[in-house]
Amino acid sequence: MGITTSRGETGVTGITVVTVDFPPVNAIPVRGWFDLADAVTDAGRDESTHVVVLRAEGRGFNAGVDIKEIQRSDGHDALVGANRGCYAAFAAVYDCAVPVIAAVQGFCLGGGIGLVGNADVVIASADATFGLPEVDRGALGAATHLARLVPQHLMRTLYFTGRSVDAATLLHYGSVYEVVPRASLDSAALALAKEIAAKDTRVIRRAKEAINGIDPQPVHRSYRFEQGFTYELNLIGASDHARQSFLDGTS
């Protein structure tokens, strides 16, 4: 359970697999976000890694932050930790020295959108869904990353309503590269990773740096700007009320 890293177990040199496993729904606690950031960063720094595959165990890829951890914490330490942890993890995926392939199954919500939106390639299972229920949780954030997955007006609709879209929709917009049966998700991600890993890693690493350098969206600054409104909502009490209402409805 937690964040695990494996190298060489795929039988292909150069592929590092980072796995998220926080049962029951992969709602990641504060420490987990920082561990994920460290795992992805360390993988990229390892010259033997040519590509990273980011995947998850369980029925869903990611359910965002662990709201229960925030609600049972006194003061704002857990909230600040979650915000900083998400920022670190999203940045680690974006800034990773090698390409990151996200293999997404089931639900991908909240912080999961931040990870996937900053990944270089997304492969999804046919049952995958993507959404930002942030407004229903009293938080704001990751519109920056949702805007990398869908067009502007659809992003706004999804953001304001908290609705989700399926993998086929993202395939239509080109933000998901391939949709496969769930049983084939890992093999499909590894097949693409193998193709990238076979190339000269010196060239691929420079290519990743070059592509990030011409990105029109300053993802780190944009996401941090969004987070400021989350702090504001917490100060006026709206966030705590929304989180507790969510927990009461799911308890």
ZIZI-V69514 format. One line per field, one symbol per residue. phi: phi as a letter, one per 40 degrees, with the letter a starting at -180 (. if undefined). psi: psi as a letter, one per 30 degrees, with the letter a starting at -180 (. if undefined). burial: # if it has 9 or more other ideal C-beta (glycine too) atoms within 8 Angstrom, else .. A space follows every 50 residues. Layout:
# ZIZI-V69514
phi=???
psi=???
burial=???
This chain:
# ZIZI-V69514
phi=.hbbbbbgccgbchbbbbbcabdcbfcccddcccccdccccccccccccb abbbbacgcbcabgccccccccccgbccccccccccdccccccccdcbdb bcbbbfcbbfdcccccccccabbbccccbbabccccbgbbigcdccccbb cdccdccccccgcbbccccccccgcbcabbddcbcccccccccccccccc cccccccccccccbccbccccccccdcdccccccccgccccccccccccb c
psi=kbklkkkfffgkkfkkkkkkiilfghjkleeeeeeeeeeeeeeefjffkf kkkjlllaflekgaljeeeeegkkageeeeeeeeeeeeeeeeeefkflkk kkjklbkjlcfeeeeefflekkkllfgklkljgeffgglklgeeeeffel leeeeeeeeffglllleeeeeefgfkekklkefgeeeeeeeeeeeefflj feeeeeeeeeeefgkfjieeeeeeeefefeeeeeegfeeeeeeeeeeefg .
burial=..#.###..#.#.#########..######.#############.#..## ######.#.########.###.#....##.###.############.### ###################.######.########.############## ...##.###..#.####.###.#..#.###.#.##..###.###.##.#. #..##..##..#......##.###.##..##.##...#######.##... .
